[in-house]
Amino acid sequence: MDLREYLNRIGFTGQFSKPDLDSLFTIHKLHVMSAPFENFSVHNGEKNSMDLRVIYDKIVKSNRGGWCCENNLLFSWALKEMGYKSTILGGRVFNSLEQDFLPSDSHLINLVEIEGKQYIADVSFGMSYQIWYPLELISGKDQPQPSGVFRLTNNGEKWLLQKTGRKQLIVDNGFVDSSLVDKRLTKTLYSLTLTPRDADHFLEMSVMLQTNPDSLFVLKTICSLQTATGYRALLGSTYSEVTFKEDSDSVEMKKIPDDEIEAVLKEKFNMVLVNKFTPKNQKADYRM
């Protein structure tokens, strides 16, 4: 595995001099705009791996994306290669249907320490919930980002991450009542503790999320990629292009015929799949 090859993959063409905050912000933003949050391997006969070499080949060499355990594990490797002091943490995603957090860690994230301050780096949550830049680990502070305002709070036992966004304006009235449209302005995303983890900690959950028939990642095909003005998403066969604006977000949505999915992935996500899949959008609480 080669750091320069990874940096080329995400479009970092400058000279890296030291592991400082500016460089961390730069590579974090470049990663979320280059490597999609996607779960196609669950649906095309492949499988998601916790093997770093396999993940590197998939995202860097094959120009794919991945879900959190893949993107953030690769990012963890890159951080260490660049000289950052980083630690893998586990997060428990909030289930809005159950109004509770999942019972075990399902979300791999990174904690980075720079000059005595700690930052949460998470390059793979996707959609409008994706942070472009690391969040300072400080309780109760509003941290504005292009998609909205993020806030970490600490209750003494764990940290909670919430996001407050803007109203979404749907361009095509035919999609106004779509179940994919998230009308909640404030959303709880996940909880986390500062207990250090390693990749093996997520092995069992990784298998479950790929095989349990009730898993979101089994029920839906998902792909999202951040752009300079917002983000793009393909949920099932519905393609969306979201533009962030000052008071509201503009959302353009359209259905994509199965025989055009391949072209959309190539044009909009810079991705070519070796193994094909059938778009899937069964009932599960996952919105833009």
C-alpha positions as YAML, in Angstrom:
chain: A
units: angstrom
residues:
- id: 1
  name: MET
  ca: [0.00, 0.00, 0.00]
- id: 2
  name: ASP
  ca: [1.32, 3.40, -0.96]
- id: 3
  name: LEU
  ca: [0.37, 6.74, 0.63]
- id: 4
  name: ARG
  ca: [1.05, 8.73, -2.53]
- id: 5
  name: GLU
  ca: [-1.27, 6.46, -4.50]
- id: 6
  name: TYR
  ca: [-4.02, 7.07, -1.93]
- id: 7
  name: LEU
  ca: [-3.45, 10.83, -2.05]
- id: 8
  name: ASN
  ca: [-3.63, 10.74, -5.84]
- id: 9
  name: ARG
  ca: [-6.90, 8.79, -5.57]
- id: 10
  name: ILE
  ca: [-8.53, 11.55, -3.52]
- id: 11
  name: GLY
  ca: [-7.04, 14.33, -5.63]
- id: 12
  name: PHE
  ca: [-4.41, 15.64, -3.22]
- id: 13
  name: THR
  ca: [-1.73, 17.04, -5.50]
- id: 14
  name: GLY
  ca: [0.10, 19.34, -3.11]
- id: 15
  name: GLN
  ca: [3.16, 18.72, -1.01]
- id: 16
  name: PHE
  ca: [2.51, 17.30, 2.44]
- id: 17
  name: SER
  ca: [4.90, 18.81, 4.98]
- id: 18
  name: LYS
  ca: [3.57, 18.06, 8.45]
- id: 19
  name: PRO
  ca: [0.52, 16.50, 10.16]
- id: 20
  name: ASP
  ca: [-1.27, 19.74, 10.99]
- id: 21
  name: LEU
  ca: [-4.92, 20.77, 11.16]
- id: 22
  name: ASP
  ca: [-5.02, 22.39, 7.72]
- id: 23
  name: SER
  ca: [-3.81, 19.22, 6.03]
- id: 24
  name: LEU
  ca: [-6.26, 17.12, 8.02]
- id: 25
  name: PHE
  ca: [-9.15, 19.32, 6.90]
- id: 26
  name: THR
  ca: [-7.94, 19.14, 3.30]
- id: 27
  name: ILE
  ca: [-7.64, 15.35, 3.04]
- id: 28
  name: HIS
  ca: [-10.91, 14.83, 4.92]
- id: 29
  name: LYS
  ca: [-12.82, 17.00, 2.44]
- id: 30
  name: LEU
  ca: [-11.08, 15.44, -0.55]
- id: 31
  name: HIS
  ca: [-11.90, 11.92, 0.64]
- id: 32
  name: VAL
  ca: [-15.64, 12.55, 1.01]
- id: 33
  name: MET
  ca: [-15.69, 14.12, -2.47]
- id: 34
  name: SER
  ca: [-13.78, 11.24, -4.07]
- id: 35
  name: ALA
  ca: [-14.74, 7.95, -2.39]
- id: 36
  name: PRO
  ca: [-18.51, 7.39, -2.25]
- id: 37
  name: PHE
  ca: [-20.42, 5.99, 0.69]
- id: 38
  name: GLU
  ca: [-21.83, 2.86, -0.98]
- id: 39
  name: ASN
  ca: [-22.87, -0.71, -0.26]
- id: 40
  name: PHE
  ca: [-22.97, -2.31, -3.71]
- id: 41
  name: SER
  ca: [-20.73, -5.18, -2.63]
- id: 42
  name: VAL
  ca: [-23.58, -6.44, -0.46]
- id: 43
  name: HIS
  ca: [-25.79, -6.74, -3.56]
- id: 44
  name: ASN
  ca: [-23.51, -7.83, -6.41]
- id: 45
  name: GLY
  ca: [-22.10, -11.11, -5.11]
- id: 46
  name: GLU
  ca: [-19.08, -9.59, -3.39]
- id: 47
  name: LYS
  ca: [-18.78, -8.83, 0.30]
- id: 48
  name: ASN
  ca: [-17.42, -6.02, 2.43]
- id: 49
  name: SER
  ca: [-14.17, -6.90, 4.16]
- id: 50
  name: MET
  ca: [-12.36, -5.68, 7.25]
- id: 51
  name: ASP
  ca: [-9.01, -6.59, 5.65]
- id: 52
  name: LEU
  ca: [-7.17, -3.30, 5.07]
- id: 53
  name: ARG
  ca: [-5.36, -4.59, 1.99]
- id: 54
  name: VAL
  ca: [-8.65, -5.64, 0.40]
- id: 55
  name: ILE
  ca: [-10.17, -2.26, 1.25]
- id: 56
  name: TYR
  ca: [-7.17, -0.42, -0.20]
- id: 57
  name: ASP
  ca: [-7.42, -2.34, -3.47]
- id: 58
  name: LYS
  ca: [-11.16, -1.72, -3.66]
- id: 59
  name: ILE
  ca: [-11.16, 2.04, -2.96]
- id: 60
  name: VAL
  ca: [-7.75, 3.14, -4.23]
- id: 61
  name: LYS
  ca: [-6.97, 0.76, -7.10]
- id: 62
  name: SER
  ca: [-10.51, -0.03, -8.28]
- id: 63
  name: ASN
  ca: [-11.87, 3.49, -7.75]
- id: 64
  name: ARG
  ca: [-14.77, 2.28, -5.62]
- id: 65
  name: GLY
  ca: [-16.23, 3.58, -2.39]
- id: 66
  name: GLY
  ca: [-17.41, 1.68, 0.63]
- id: 67
  name: TRP
  ca: [-19.30, 1.93, 3.89]
- id: 68
  name: CYS
  ca: [-17.93, 3.33, 7.15]
- id: 69
  name: CYS
  ca: [-15.78, 0.36, 8.15]
- id: 70
  name: GLU
  ca: [-14.03, 0.51, 4.78]
- id: 71
  name: ASN
  ca: [-13.65, 4.24, 4.17]
- id: 72
  name: ASN
  ca: [-12.78, 5.12, 7.76]
- id: 73
  name: LEU
  ca: [-10.40, 2.18, 8.22]
- id: 74
  name: LEU
  ca: [-8.56, 3.24, 5.08]
- id: 75
  name: PHE
  ca: [-8.55, 6.83, 6.35]
- id: 76
  name: SER
  ca: [-7.14, 5.60, 9.68]
- id: 77
  name: TRP
  ca: [-4.25, 3.98, 7.81]
- id: 78
  name: ALA
  ca: [-3.62, 7.16, 5.79]
- id: 79
  name: LEU
  ca: [-3.63, 9.30, 8.94]
- id: 80
  name: LYS
  ca: [-0.97, 7.14, 10.57]
- id: 81
  name: GLU
  ca: [1.10, 7.08, 7.38]
- id: 82
  name: MET
  ca: [1.02, 10.88, 7.38]
- id: 83
  name: GLY
  ca: [2.17, 11.04, 10.99]
- id: 84
  name: TYR
  ca: [-1.08, 11.91, 12.74]
- id: 85
  name: LYS
  ca: [-1.84, 10.63, 16.23]
- id: 86
  name: SER
  ca: [-5.14, 8.86, 15.64]
- id: 87
  name: THR
  ca: [-7.30, 6.26, 17.37]
- id: 88
  name: ILE
  ca: [-10.17, 4.15, 16.05]
- id: 89
  name: LEU
  ca: [-13.44, 4.59, 17.97]
- id: 90
  name: GLY
  ca: [-16.81, 2.88, 17.77]
- id: 91
  name: GLY
  ca: [-20.14, 4.61, 17.33]
- id: 92
  name: ARG
  ca: [-23.71, 3.40, 17.84]
- id: 93
  name: VAL
  ca: [-26.04, 4.70, 15.15]
- id: 94
  name: PHE
  ca: [-29.37, 6.15, 16.23]
- id: 95
  name: ASN
  ca: [-32.39, 4.17, 15.01]
- id: 96
  name: SER
  ca: [-35.16, 6.71, 14.53]
- id: 97
  name: LEU
  ca: [-37.83, 4.01, 14.24]
- id: 98
  name: GLU
  ca: [-36.93, 2.56, 17.63]
- id: 99
  name: GLN
  ca: [-35.92, 5.97, 19.02]
- id: 100
  name: ASP
  ca: [-32.81, 4.41, 20.48]
- id: 101
  name: PHE
  ca: [-29.18, 3.69, 19.62]
- id: 102
  name: LEU
  ca: [-28.15, 0.33, 18.23]
- id: 103
  name: PRO
  ca: [-27.07, -2.03, 21.03]
- id: 104
  name: SER
  ca: [-23.47, -2.35, 19.81]
- id: 105
  name: ASP
  ca: [-20.88, -0.43, 17.82]
- id: 106
  name: SER
  ca: [-21.63, -0.43, 14.11]
- id: 107
  name: HIS
  ca: [-19.93, 2.77, 13.01]
- id: 108
  name: LEU
  ca: [-16.12, 3.02, 12.79]
- id: 109
  name: ILE
  ca: [-14.73, 6.54, 13.20]
- id: 110
  name: ASN
  ca: [-11.36, 8.13, 14.00]
- id: 111
  name: LEU
  ca: [-10.19, 10.39, 16.80]
- id: 112
  name: VAL
  ca: [-7.27, 12.64, 15.85]
- id: 113
  name: GLU
  ca: [-5.19, 14.65, 18.30]
- id: 114
  name: ILE
  ca: [-3.38, 17.79, 17.16]
- id: 115
  name: GLU
  ca: [-1.59, 20.22, 19.49]
- id: 116
  name: GLY
  ca: [-3.57, 19.07, 22.52]
- id: 117
  name: LYS
  ca: [-6.99, 19.22, 20.84]
- id: 118
  name: GLN
  ca: [-9.05, 16.22, 19.74]
- id: 119
  name: TYR
  ca: [-11.11, 15.95, 16.56]
- id: 120
  name: ILE
  ca: [-13.64, 13.43, 15.26]
- id: 121
  name: ALA
  ca: [-12.80, 12.43, 11.68]
- id: 122
  name: ASP
  ca: [-15.59, 10.58, 9.88]
- id: 123
  name: VAL
  ca: [-15.37, 10.29, 6.09]
- id: 124
  name: SER
  ca: [-18.22, 7.81, 5.66]
- id: 125
  name: PHE
  ca: [-21.68, 8.56, 7.02]
- id: 126
  name: GLY
  ca: [-23.03, 9.77, 3.71]
- id: 127
  name: MET
  ca: [-25.91, 11.85, 2.38]
- id: 128
  name: SER
  ca: [-26.72, 15.16, 4.13]
- id: 129
  name: TYR
  ca: [-25.32, 13.74, 7.39]
- id: 130
  name: GLN
  ca: [-21.75, 13.72, 6.09]
- id: 131
  name: ILE
  ca: [-19.25, 16.08, 7.69]
- id: 132
  name: TRP
  ca: [-16.81, 17.66, 5.25]
- id: 133
  name: TYR
  ca: [-14.31, 18.58, 7.96]
- id: 134
  name: PRO
  ca: [-13.38, 16.99, 11.29]
- id: 135
  name: LEU
  ca: [-15.33, 18.13, 14.35]
- id: 136
  name: GLU
  ca: [-13.55, 19.40, 17.42]
- id: 137
  name: LEU
  ca: [-14.35, 17.15, 20.37]
- id: 138
  name: ILE
  ca: [-15.91, 19.79, 22.58]
- id: 139
  name: SER
  ca: [-19.30, 19.55, 24.23]
- id: 140
  name: GLY
  ca: [-22.13, 21.89, 23.29]
- id: 141
  name: LYS
  ca: [-20.34, 23.84, 20.58]
- id: 142
  name: ASP
  ca: [-22.19, 24.53, 17.31]
- id: 143
  name: GLN
  ca: [-19.87, 23.63, 14.43]
- id: 144
  name: PRO
  ca: [-21.25, 24.91, 11.11]
- id: 145
  name: GLN
  ca: [-20.48, 22.96, 7.94]
- id: 146
  name: PRO
  ca: [-21.87, 23.23, 4.39]
- id: 147
  name: SER
  ca: [-24.71, 20.75, 5.05]
- id: 148
  name: GLY
  ca: [-25.77, 22.26, 8.38]
- id: 149
  name: VAL
  ca: [-24.70, 22.73, 11.99]
- id: 150
  name: PHE
  ca: [-23.21, 19.80, 13.90]
- id: 151
  name: ARG
  ca: [-23.04, 19.58, 17.66]
- id: 152
  name: LEU
  ca: [-21.29, 17.10, 19.95]
- id: 153
  name: THR
  ca: [-22.54, 16.82, 23.52]
- id: 154
  name: ASN
  ca: [-21.21, 14.77, 26.40]
- id: 155
  name: ASN
  ca: [-23.51, 13.33, 29.08]
- id: 156
  name: GLY
  ca: [-20.73, 11.95, 31.25]
- id: 157
  name: GLU
  ca: [-20.90, 8.43, 29.82]
- id: 158
  name: LYS
  ca: [-20.90, 8.99, 26.08]
- id: 159
  name: TRP
  ca: [-20.80, 11.61, 23.36]
- id: 160
  name: LEU
  ca: [-23.79, 12.32, 21.11]
- id: 161
  name: LEU
  ca: [-23.64, 13.79, 17.63]
- id: 162
  name: GLN
  ca: [-26.57, 15.79, 16.26]
- id: 163
  name: LYS
  ca: [-27.05, 17.79, 13.10]
- id: 164
  name: THR
  ca: [-29.43, 20.66, 12.38]
- id: 165
  name: GLY
  ca: [-30.02, 21.20, 8.68]
- id: 166
  name: ARG
  ca: [-32.19, 23.32, 6.43]
- id: 167
  name: LYS
  ca: [-35.56, 22.79, 4.81]
- id: 168
  name: GLN
  ca: [-35.39, 20.75, 1.61]
- id: 169
  name: LEU
  ca: [-37.15, 22.18, -1.43]
- id: 170
  name: ILE
  ca: [-38.12, 19.40, -3.84]
- id: 171
  name: VAL
  ca: [-37.97, 20.60, -7.45]
- id: 172
  name: ASP
  ca: [-40.28, 17.90, -8.88]
- id: 173
  name: ASN
  ca: [-43.63, 17.87, -7.08]
- id: 174
  name: GLY
  ca: [-43.94, 14.17, -7.83]
- id: 175
  name: PHE
  ca: [-41.32, 13.48, -5.17]
- id: 176
  name: VAL
  ca: [-42.58, 15.84, -2.44]
- id: 177
  name: ASP
  ca: [-44.07, 12.97, -0.43]
- id: 178
  name: SER
  ca: [-41.26, 10.51, -1.16]
- id: 179
  name: SER
  ca: [-40.19, 8.40, 1.82]
- id: 180
  name: LEU
  ca: [-36.59, 9.28, 0.90]
- id: 181
  name: VAL
  ca: [-37.07, 12.96, 1.76]
- id: 182
  name: ASP
  ca: [-36.03, 13.78, 5.32]
- id: 183
  name: LYS
  ca: [-38.24, 16.56, 6.69]
- id: 184
  name: ARG
  ca: [-36.62, 16.54, 10.11]
- id: 185
  name: LEU
  ca: [-34.44, 19.59, 10.66]
- id: 186
  name: THR
  ca: [-32.60, 18.24, 13.70]
- id: 187
  name: LYS
  ca: [-31.37, 14.67, 13.69]
- id: 188
  name: THR
  ca: [-29.43, 12.55, 16.16]
- id: 189
  name: LEU
  ca: [-26.80, 10.62, 14.19]
- id: 190
  name: TYR
  ca: [-24.86, 8.44, 16.63]
- id: 191
  name: SER
  ca: [-23.27, 8.11, 20.03]
- id: 192
  name: LEU
  ca: [-19.65, 7.27, 20.76]
- id: 193
  name: THR
  ca: [-17.25, 6.64, 23.59]
- id: 194
  name: LEU
  ca: [-13.52, 7.31, 23.68]
- id: 195
  name: THR
  ca: [-12.64, 3.64, 24.22]
- id: 196
  name: PRO
  ca: [-9.95, 2.69, 21.67]
- id: 197
  name: ARG
  ca: [-11.01, -0.01, 19.20]
- id: 198
  name: ASP
  ca: [-9.38, -1.99, 16.41]
- id: 199
  name: ALA
  ca: [-10.73, -3.44, 13.17]
- id: 200
  name: ASP
  ca: [-11.53, -6.79, 14.76]
- id: 201
  name: HIS
  ca: [-13.99, -5.07, 17.08]
- id: 202
  name: PHE
  ca: [-16.32, -4.55, 14.08]
- id: 203
  name: LEU
  ca: [-16.02, -7.99, 12.46]
- id: 204
  name: GLU
  ca: [-19.19, -9.52, 13.89]
- id: 205
  name: MET
  ca: [-21.27, -6.42, 13.22]
- id: 206
  name: SER
  ca: [-19.90, -6.20, 9.67]
- id: 207
  name: VAL
  ca: [-21.12, -9.73, 8.93]
- id: 208
  name: MET
  ca: [-24.51, -9.06, 10.53]
- id: 209
  name: LEU
  ca: [-25.11, -5.87, 8.55]
- id: 210
  name: GLN
  ca: [-24.45, -7.77, 5.31]
- id: 211
  name: THR
  ca: [-26.57, -10.82, 6.07]
- id: 212
  name: ASN
  ca: [-29.42, -9.91, 8.41]
- id: 213
  name: PRO
  ca: [-32.59, -9.53, 6.28]
- id: 214
  name: ASP
  ca: [-33.67, -6.57, 8.44]
- id: 215
  name: SER
  ca: [-30.39, -4.70, 7.92]
- id: 216
  name: LEU
  ca: [-30.64, -1.35, 6.17]
- id: 217
  name: PHE
  ca: [-27.73, -2.38, 3.96]
- id: 218
  name: VAL
  ca: [-29.55, -5.53, 2.84]
- id: 219
  name: LEU
  ca: [-32.84, -3.72, 2.24]
- id: 220
  name: LYS
  ca: [-31.41, -0.87, 0.17]
- id: 221
  name: THR
  ca: [-28.71, -0.16, -2.38]
- id: 222
  name: ILE
  ca: [-27.06, 3.09, -1.34]
- id: 223
  name: CYS
  ca: [-24.53, 5.41, -2.92]
- id: 224
  name: SER
  ca: [-23.77, 9.03, -2.06]
- id: 225
  name: LEU
  ca: [-20.93, 11.38, -2.88]
- id: 226
  name: GLN
  ca: [-20.30, 14.91, -1.68]
- id: 227
  name: THR
  ca: [-19.81, 17.60, -4.33]
- id: 228
  name: ALA
  ca: [-18.54, 21.17, -4.32]
- id: 229
  name: THR
  ca: [-22.13, 22.44, -3.99]
- id: 230
  name: GLY
  ca: [-23.87, 19.64, -2.06]
- id: 231
  name: TYR
  ca: [-24.09, 15.92, -2.73]
- id: 232
  name: ARG
  ca: [-25.37, 13.26, -5.13]
- id: 233
  name: ALA
  ca: [-27.19, 10.11, -4.13]
- id: 234
  name: LEU
  ca: [-28.56, 6.95, -5.68]
- id: 235
  name: LEU
  ca: [-30.99, 5.18, -3.34]
- id: 236
  name: GLY
  ca: [-32.46, 2.17, -5.06]
- id: 237
  name: SER
  ca: [-33.26, 3.52, -8.52]
- id: 238
  name: THR
  ca: [-33.91, 7.11, -7.36]
- id: 239
  name: TYR
  ca: [-31.14, 9.56, -8.25]
- id: 240
  name: SER
  ca: [-30.95, 12.83, -6.32]
- id: 241
  name: GLU
  ca: [-28.80, 15.90, -6.70]
- id: 242
  name: VAL
  ca: [-28.82, 18.23, -3.70]
- id: 243
  name: THR
  ca: [-27.55, 21.81, -3.77]
- id: 244
  name: PHE
  ca: [-26.82, 23.49, -0.45]
- id: 245
  name: LYS
  ca: [-28.17, 27.01, -0.17]
- id: 246
  name: GLU
  ca: [-28.26, 29.60, 2.59]
- id: 247
  name: ASP
  ca: [-31.83, 29.07, 3.80]
- id: 248
  name: SER
  ca: [-32.84, 25.80, 2.15]
- id: 249
  name: ASP
  ca: [-31.47, 22.96, 0.06]
- id: 250
  name: SER
  ca: [-32.62, 22.41, -3.52]
- id: 251
  name: VAL
  ca: [-33.34, 18.73, -4.26]
- id: 252
  name: GLU
  ca: [-33.69, 17.37, -7.80]
- id: 253
  name: MET
  ca: [-34.91, 13.74, -7.95]
- id: 254
  name: LYS
  ca: [-35.64, 11.32, -10.78]
- id: 255
  name: LYS
  ca: [-36.11, 7.62, -11.35]
- id: 256
  name: ILE
  ca: [-33.35, 5.85, -13.26]
- id: 257
  name: PRO
  ca: [-34.24, 2.84, -15.46]
- id: 258
  name: ASP
  ca: [-32.22, -0.27, -14.64]
- id: 259
  name: ASP
  ca: [-30.44, -0.18, -17.99]
- id: 260
  name: GLU
  ca: [-29.15, 3.34, -17.26]
- id: 261
  name: ILE
  ca: [-27.79, 2.70, -13.75]
- id: 262
  name: GLU
  ca: [-24.33, 1.79, -15.04]
- id: 263
  name: ALA
  ca: [-24.05, 5.07, -16.96]
- id: 264
  name: VAL
  ca: [-25.20, 7.11, -13.94]
- id: 265
  name: LEU
  ca: [-22.60, 5.47, -11.70]
- id: 266
  name: LYS
  ca: [-19.86, 6.24, -14.19]
- id: 267
  name: GLU
  ca: [-20.93, 9.81, -14.93]
- id: 268
  name: LYS
  ca: [-22.03, 10.97, -11.49]
- id: 269
  name: PHE
  ca: [-19.90, 8.84, -9.13]
- id: 270
  name: ASN
  ca: [-16.87, 8.04, -11.31]
- id: 271
  name: MET
  ca: [-17.44, 4.36, -10.58]
- id: 272
  name: VAL
  ca: [-17.45, 1.26, -12.77]
- id: 273
  name: LEU
  ca: [-18.61, -2.00, -11.20]
- id: 274
  name: VAL
  ca: [-17.19, -5.33, -12.33]
- id: 275
  name: ASN
  ca: [-20.19, -7.20, -10.94]
- id: 276
  name: LYS
  ca: [-23.63, -5.76, -11.60]
- id: 277
  name: PHE
  ca: [-26.48, -5.39, -9.12]
- id: 278
  name: THR
  ca: [-30.22, -4.85, -9.07]
- id: 279
  name: PRO
  ca: [-31.31, -1.58, -7.41]
- id: 280
  name: LYS
  ca: [-33.15, -2.21, -4.16]
- id: 281
  name: ASN
  ca: [-35.23, 0.12, -2.02]
- id: 282
  name: GLN
  ca: [-37.26, -1.89, 0.45]
- id: 283
  name: LYS
  ca: [-38.78, -0.40, 3.57]
- id: 284
  name: ALA
  ca: [-36.17, 0.90, 5.99]
- id: 285
  name: ASP
  ca: [-35.63, 4.24, 7.70]
- id: 286
  name: TYR
  ca: [-32.96, 5.88, 5.58]
- id: 287
  name: ARG
  ca: [-33.48, 9.29, 4.10]
- id: 288
  name: MET
  ca: [-31.58, 12.06, 2.44]
...
